[in-house]
Amino acid sequence: DSFLKGYSIEVMPRTAEKVESFRDILPTGTRVYIANIESPIEEMTATARRIVDEGFDVMPHFPARIIKDKATLFDWVARYKDVGVKQGLILAGNPAAQVGDFSSSMELLESGAFTGFERLHVAGHPEGNKDIDPDGSDRNVMDALRWKRAFAERTDAKMALATQFCFEADPVIAWADRLAAEGIDLPIHIGVAGPTKLQTLIKFAIACGVGPSLRVLQKRAMDVTKLLVPFEPDDFVARL
């Protein structure tokens, strides 16, 4: 199916450790995002090195609010380049976690640190983002996307939107249509939660700030018989 062609996966250093060989489970060249949940940079780069060496395109997360300063950012990028990384997912991150000089993905992009990277992805929020738009609108999010669209035009890096995972297709479809109408034509990579225990998925969805579509999981959780059956994204993907 062309819709699923070129799919990516996401791991954390500790989950990557449990995978004996990524070659056994993924086609060579698959993009592997490495989530940075405040992992030490040494763990992040060691994981990146291992996955690059197995033949995959590694894209680590750069959450602005956990990066202390410009020197730290440039150091991270240099370390990743040293192990063969040429891609990055540029994020703002959790506002409560801000530890240094950066508060947004735009500040990271403007820093010049990513010169030489071939691909830069930024976050998409099909259900909005209350940290960015506390009033429930999408005004600030849309302004930021227009800025990123303009940045994509003036940089050599390929850019795309990687979305937060959702559990209802219709809001994602409406959001994609809205972007097209606004002239924001960056490619969209849609976040999909894989087969997972329902309790685990609800915990991660709340932690990641998943929006109204979380109700799909909560409704399902009310049926005790379904608590024992892993959530699977088949209906969501088929609708998209």
Backbone hydrogen bonds in HBPLUS format (Angstrom, degrees):
<---DONOR---> <-ACCEPTOR-->    atom                        ^
c    i                          cat <-CA-CA->   ^        H-A-AA   ^      H-
h    n   atom  resd res      DA  || num        DHA   H-A  angle D-A-AA Bond
n    s   type  num  typ     dist DA aas  dist angle  dist       angle   num
A0004-LEU N   A0001-ASP O   3.15 MM   3  5.64 135.8  2.36 108.5 118.6     1
A0005-LYS N   A0002-SER O   3.23 MM   3  4.92 146.0  2.35  92.1 102.1     2
A0009-ILE N   A0031-ARG O   3.15 MM  22  6.67 153.7  2.22 156.4 163.4     3
A0033-TYR N   A0009-ILE O   2.85 MM  24  6.21 161.1  1.89 163.5 160.1     4
A0011-VAL N   A0033-TYR O   2.93 MM  22  6.29 160.5  1.96 155.6 158.4     5
A0035-ALA N   A0011-VAL O   2.79 MM  24  6.07 155.7  1.85 160.1 165.2     6
A0015-THR N   A0012-MET O   3.01 MM   3  5.22 124.2  2.33 104.6 119.4     7
A0016-ALA N   A0012-MET O   2.84 MM   4  6.02 159.4  1.89 165.7 172.6     8
A0017-GLU N   A0013-PRO O   3.16 MM   4  6.37 144.9  2.29 143.0 150.8     9
A0018-LYS N   A0015-THR O   3.09 MM   3  5.42 142.9  2.24 104.7 114.6    10
A0019-VAL N   A0016-ALA O   3.00 MM   3  5.33 158.2  2.04 111.1 118.2    11
A0024-ASP N   A0021-SER O   3.18 MM   3  5.55 148.1  2.29 104.5 112.7    12
A0025-ILE N   A0022-PHE O   3.11 MM   3  5.41 149.9  2.20 105.6 114.2    13
A0026-LEU N   A0022-PHE O   2.95 MM   4  5.91 138.0  2.13 158.2 168.5    14
A0030-THR N   A0027-PRO O   3.15 MM   3  5.88 150.1  2.24 144.7 144.2    15
A0029-GLY N   A0055-GLY O   2.95 MM  26  6.02 143.6  2.09 143.6 154.7    16
A0057-ASP N   A0030-THR O   3.20 MM  27  6.06 145.1  2.33 129.6 138.2    17
A0032-VAL N   A0057-ASP O   2.79 MM  25  6.12 158.1  1.84 154.9 159.9    18
A0059-MET N   A0032-VAL O   2.94 MM  27  6.00 164.9  1.96 136.6 137.9    19
A0034-ILE N   A0059-MET O   3.11 MM  25  6.19 147.6  2.22 119.7 123.3    20
A0061-HIS N   A0034-ILE O   2.97 MM  27  6.06 150.7  2.06 162.7 153.3    21
A0043-GLU N   A0040-PRO O   2.97 MM   3  5.42 125.3  2.27 109.5 122.3    22
A0044-MET N   A0040-PRO O   3.12 MM   4  6.50 160.0  2.16 152.5 158.7    23
A0045-THR N   A0041-ILE O   2.87 MM   4  6.07 167.8  1.89 154.9 157.2    24
A0046-ALA N   A0042-GLU O   3.00 MM   4  6.03 150.8  2.08 138.5 147.0    25
A0047-THR N   A0043-GLU O   3.00 MM   4  6.13 159.0  2.05 146.6 151.9    26
A0048-ALA N   A0044-MET O   2.91 MM   4  6.15 157.1  1.96 145.5 152.7    27
A0049-ARG N   A0045-THR O   2.83 MM   4  5.98 162.2  1.86 147.9 152.0    28
A0050-ARG N   A0046-ALA O   3.13 MM   4  6.31 167.4  2.15 146.8 149.8    29
A0051-ILE N   A0047-THR O   3.08 MM   4  6.32 163.6  2.11 153.2 157.0    30
A0052-VAL N   A0048-ALA O   2.86 MM   4  5.99 163.0  1.89 157.4 162.4    31
A0053-ASP N   A0049-ARG O   2.91 MM   4  6.04 162.3  1.95 151.8 157.0    32
A0054-GLU N   A0050-ARG O   3.18 MM   4  6.45 127.3  2.47 133.3 146.3    33
A0054-GLU N   A0051-ILE O   3.18 MM   3  5.07 134.6  2.39  92.0 104.5    34
A0056-PHE N   A0051-ILE O   3.32 MM   5  5.96 152.1  2.40 141.9 145.7    35
A0055-GLY N   A0052-VAL O   2.89 MM   3  5.29 159.2  1.94 111.9 118.5    36
A0089-LEU N   A0060-PRO O   2.98 MM  29  6.11 170.3  1.99 148.4 150.5    37
A0062-PHE N   A0089-LEU O   2.79 MM  27  6.00 149.9  1.88 172.4 164.9    38
A0091-LEU N   A0062-PHE O   3.11 MM  29  5.90 171.6  2.11 133.7 136.0    39
A0066-ILE N   A0063-PRO O   3.13 MM   3  5.91 165.5  2.15 124.5 128.9    40
A0064-ALA N   A0091-LEU O   2.79 MM  27  6.01 172.2  1.80 141.5 143.2    41
A0067-ILE N   A0064-ALA O   3.13 MM   3  5.51 165.2  2.15 114.7 119.0    42
A0065-ARG N   A0092-ALA O   3.02 MM  27  6.03 164.3  2.05 160.9 162.1    43
A0099-VAL N   A0065-ARG O   2.82 MM  34  6.06 142.7  1.96 151.6 161.9    44
A0101-ASP N   A0068-LYS O   2.91 MM  33  6.02 153.3  1.98 135.4 139.8    45
A0073-LEU N   A0069-ASP O   3.03 MM   4  6.39 160.4  2.07 153.3 159.1    46
A0074-PHE N   A0070-LYS O   2.94 MM   4  6.20 168.0  1.95 156.4 158.4    47
A0075-ASP N   A0071-ALA O   2.94 MM   4  6.08 148.8  2.04 141.8 151.0    48
A0076-TRP N   A0072-THR O   2.87 MM   4  6.17 160.4  1.91 154.8 159.2    49
A0077-VAL N   A0073-LEU O   3.02 MM   4  6.31 169.3  2.03 155.8 158.1    50
A0078-ALA N   A0074-PHE O   2.98 MM   4  6.12 160.5  2.01 144.4 150.0    51
A0079-ARG N   A0075-ASP O   2.95 MM   4  6.17 159.5  1.99 152.2 157.6    52
A0080-TYR N   A0076-TRP O   2.93 MM   4  6.24 160.3  1.97 156.2 161.5    53
A0081-LYS N   A0077-VAL O   2.87 MM   4  6.12 162.0  1.90 153.6 158.9    54
A0082-ASP N   A0078-ALA O   2.99 MM   4  6.18 151.3  2.07 145.3 152.9    55
A0083-VAL N   A0080-TYR O   3.03 MM   3  5.36 140.4  2.20 104.3 115.2    56
A0085-VAL N   A0080-TYR O   3.00 MM   5  5.22 164.3  2.02 143.0 138.0    57
A0084-GLY N   A0081-LYS O   3.02 MM   3  5.09 164.8  2.04 109.5 112.8    58
A0118-GLU N   A0086-LYS O   2.74 MM  32  5.55 138.5  1.91 143.8 155.5    59
A0119-ARG N   A0086-LYS O   3.41 MM  33  6.81 155.8  2.48 149.6 152.7    60
A0088-GLY N   A0119-ARG O   3.09 MM  31  6.63 146.9  2.21 146.6 156.5    61
A0121-HIS N   A0088-GLY O   2.92 MM  33  6.32 160.5  1.96 151.7 158.0    62
A0090-ILE N   A0121-HIS O   2.75 MM  31  6.08 162.4  1.78 169.8 163.5    63
A0097-ALA N   A0094-ASN O   2.90 MM   3  5.38 152.8  1.97 114.1 123.1    64
A0098-GLN N   A0095-PRO O   3.39 MM   3  5.64 171.5  2.40 111.3 111.8    65
A0109-LEU N   A0105-SER O   2.95 MM   4  6.28 162.5  1.98 153.9 158.4    66
A0110-GLU N   A0106-MET O   2.91 MM   4  6.08 155.5  1.97 147.7 154.2    67
A0111-SER N   A0108-LEU O   3.13 MM   3  5.24 145.1  2.26 101.2 111.5    68
A0117-PHE N   A0114-PHE O   2.91 MM   3  5.49 164.6  1.93 140.5 142.3    69
A0158-LYS N   A0118-GLU O   2.95 MM  40  6.28 168.5  1.96 145.0 141.4    70
A0120-LEU N   A0158-LYS O   2.81 MM  38  6.16 160.7  1.85 162.6 168.6    71
A0122-VAL N   A0160-ALA O   2.98 MM  38  6.45 156.6  2.03 159.9 167.0    72
A0162-ALA N   A0122-VAL O   2.84 MM  40  6.08 161.7  1.87 160.3 166.4    73
A0124-GLY N   A0162-ALA O   2.94 MM  38  5.54 143.0  2.08 126.9 124.5    74
A0164-GLN N   A0124-GLY O   3.13 MM  40  6.46 144.4  2.26 162.8 163.1    75
A0128-GLY N   A0125-HIS O   2.95 MM   3  5.06 162.0  1.98 119.3 118.7    76
A0132-ILE N   A0129-ASN O   3.10 MM   3  5.52 129.9  2.36 105.4 117.2    77
A0133-ASP N   A0129-ASN O   2.80 MM   4  5.97 166.0  1.82 159.5 164.4    78
A0136-GLY N   A0133-ASP O   3.04 MM   3  5.72 163.9  2.06 125.0 126.9    79
A0142-MET N   A0138-ASP O   2.87 MM   4  5.99 161.3  1.91 153.5 158.6    80
A0143-ASP N   A0139-ARG O   2.99 MM   4  6.23 157.6  2.04 147.4 153.9    81
A0144-ALA N   A0140-ASN O   2.93 MM   4  6.14 157.8  1.98 148.8 154.6    82
A0145-LEU N   A0141-VAL O   2.96 MM   4  6.26 150.8  2.05 145.2 153.6    83
A0146-ARG N   A0142-MET O   2.96 MM   4  6.24 151.2  2.04 148.6 156.0    84
A0147-TRP N   A0143-ASP O   3.05 MM   4  6.35 154.8  2.12 145.2 152.1    85
A0148-LYS N   A0144-ALA O   2.91 MM   4  6.22 156.0  1.97 147.8 154.4    86
A0149-ARG N   A0145-LEU O   2.84 MM   4  6.02 149.0  1.94 144.0 152.6    87
A0150-ALA N   A0146-ARG O   3.01 MM   4  6.28 155.1  2.08 145.9 151.9    88
A0151-PHE N   A0147-TRP O   2.85 MM   4  6.16 150.6  1.94 145.3 154.7    89
A0152-ALA N   A0148-LYS O   2.90 MM   4  6.09 153.3  1.97 144.5 150.9    90
A0153-GLU N   A0149-ARG O   3.30 MM   4  6.62 139.4  2.47 136.4 146.1    91
A0153-GLU N   A0150-ALA O   3.11 MM   3  5.17 126.8  2.40  95.2 108.9    92
A0154-ARG N   A0151-PHE O   3.06 MM   3  5.29 133.3  2.29 101.0 113.5    93
A0161-LEU N   A0187-PRO O   2.80 MM  26  6.14 170.9  1.81 167.2 168.9    94
A0189-HIS N   A0161-LEU O   2.68 MM  28  5.91 165.8  1.70 169.5 174.8    95
A0163-THR N   A0189-HIS O   2.92 MM  26  6.32 162.1  1.95 166.3 171.1    96
A0172-VAL N   A0169-ALA O   2.96 MM   3  5.28 121.1  2.32 107.8 123.3    97
A0173-ILE N   A0169-ALA O   2.95 MM   4  6.24 158.7  2.00 159.7 166.7    98
A0174-ALA N   A0170-ASP O   2.92 MM   4  6.14 165.6  1.94 155.8 159.5    99
A0175-TRP N   A0171-PRO O   2.97 MM   4  6.05 153.5  2.04 139.1 146.4   100
A0176-ALA N   A0172-VAL O   2.94 MM   4  6.18 160.8  1.97 150.0 154.8   101
A0177-ASP N   A0173-ILE O   2.98 MM   4  6.24 157.4  2.03 149.4 155.6   102
A0178-ARG N   A0174-ALA O   2.93 MM   4  6.16 150.2  2.02 143.0 151.6   103
A0179-LEU N   A0175-TRP O   2.95 MM   4  6.27 160.4  1.99 155.2 159.2   104
A0180-ALA N   A0176-ALA O   3.08 MM   4  6.32 161.8  2.11 147.0 151.7   105
A0181-ALA N   A0177-ASP O   2.97 MM   4  6.23 154.8  2.04 146.9 153.7   106
A0182-GLU N   A0178-ARG O   2.98 MM   4  6.24 138.8  2.15 145.0 156.6   107
A0182-GLU N   A0179-LEU O   3.07 MM   3  5.03 125.9  2.37  94.4 108.9   108
A0184-ILE N   A0179-LEU O   2.92 MM   5  5.09 153.6  1.99 154.8 148.7   109
A0183-GLY N   A0180-ALA O   3.09 MM   3  5.11 157.2  2.15 102.0 108.8   110
A0196-THR N   A0231-PHE O   3.11 MM  35  5.33 139.6  2.28 133.2 144.9   111
A0231-PHE N   A0196-THR O   2.74 MM  35  5.33 153.7  1.81 160.1 151.6   112
A0201-LEU N   A0197-LYS O   3.00 MM   4  6.26 161.8  2.03 157.9 163.4   113
A0202-ILE N   A0198-LEU O   2.94 MM   4  6.17 161.3  1.98 155.9 160.2   114
A0203-LYS N   A0199-GLN O   3.12 MM   4  6.29 159.1  2.16 145.4 150.9   115
A0204-PHE N   A0200-THR O   3.04 MM   4  6.36 162.0  2.07 152.1 156.2   116
A0205-ALA N   A0201-LEU O   2.81 MM   4  5.93 158.7  1.85 150.7 157.5   117
A0206-ILE N   A0202-ILE O   3.00 MM   4  6.16 159.2  2.05 149.8 153.8   118
A0207-ALA N   A0203-LYS O   3.08 MM   4  6.28 162.1  2.12 145.1 150.5   119
A0208-CYS N   A0204-PHE O   2.85 MM   4  5.99 146.0  1.96 148.7 157.6   120
A0210-VAL N   A0205-ALA O   2.94 MM   5  5.21 169.5  1.95 159.8 158.0   121
A0209-GLY N   A0206-ILE O   3.19 MM   3  5.20 157.7  2.24 101.9 108.6   122
A0214-LEU N   A0211-GLY O   3.00 MM   3  6.03 168.0  2.02 134.2 137.0   123
A0215-ARG N   A0212-PRO O   3.04 MM   3  6.07 172.8  2.05 128.7 130.6   124
A0216-VAL N   A0213-SER O   3.02 MM   3  5.70 157.2  2.07 117.8 123.2   125
A0217-LEU N   A0214-LEU O   2.99 MM   3  5.51 125.0  2.30 110.5 122.6   126
A0218-GLN N   A0214-LEU O   3.09 MM   4  6.46 161.6  2.13 150.2 156.0   127
A0219-LYS N   A0215-ARG O   2.83 MM   4  5.86 158.9  1.87 147.8 152.4   128
A0220-ARG N   A0216-VAL O   3.18 MM   4  6.31 154.8  2.25 135.6 142.6   129
A0221-ALA N   A0217-LEU O   2.83 MM   4  6.06 150.2  1.92 149.7 158.5   130
A0222-MET N   A0219-LYS O   3.22 MM   3  5.41 145.6  2.34 100.2 109.8   131
A0223-ASP N   A0220-ARG O   3.04 MM   3  5.65 157.6  2.09 115.3 122.0   132
A0226-LYS N   A0223-ASP O   2.87 MM   3  5.57 144.9  1.99 119.5 129.3   133
A0227-LEU N   A0224-VAL O   3.12 MM   3  5.34 151.0  2.21 105.3 113.9   134
A0229-VAL N   A0226-LYS O   3.15 MM   3  5.18 152.2  2.23 101.3 109.7   135
A0237-VAL N   A0233-PRO O   2.98 MM   4  6.16 170.9  1.99 168.9 171.0   136
A0238-ALA N   A0234-ASP O   2.87 MM   4  5.99 163.1  1.90 152.9 158.4   137
A0239-ARG N   A0235-ASP O   3.01 MM   4  6.13 157.2  2.06 147.7 153.0   138
A0240-LEU N   A0236-PHE O   3.14 MM   4  6.43 156.7  2.20 146.3 152.4   139
